[in-house]
Amino acid sequence: MEDKAVADPAMSFERAAARIDEIVRFLEKGDAPLEESLALFEEGAKLIKVAGKMLDEAEQTVACLQKGDDGSLRESLFDDE
């Protein structure tokens, strides 16, 4: 089974998440032969890695507005600390 979806550099996060969900539902049924299950598992693992990278990149671009001491608003990069 070829995982064309993983090789697609234009894949959106939503499309990756939908494919991961589809793979999980299919594997939970338990109907697939072992080889196909392993291929789907590998595809899902790759998609999770790709989606995780997308989330990391998105988090780095999120900006927060913070109120300064003088009451003015300033933009700063998102920091969860």
Buried (B, 14 or more C-beta within 10 A) or exposed (E): EEBEBBEEEEBEBEBBBEBBEEBEEBBEEEEBEEEEBEBBBBBBEBBBEBBEEBEEEEEEEEEEEEEEEEEEEEEEEEEEE
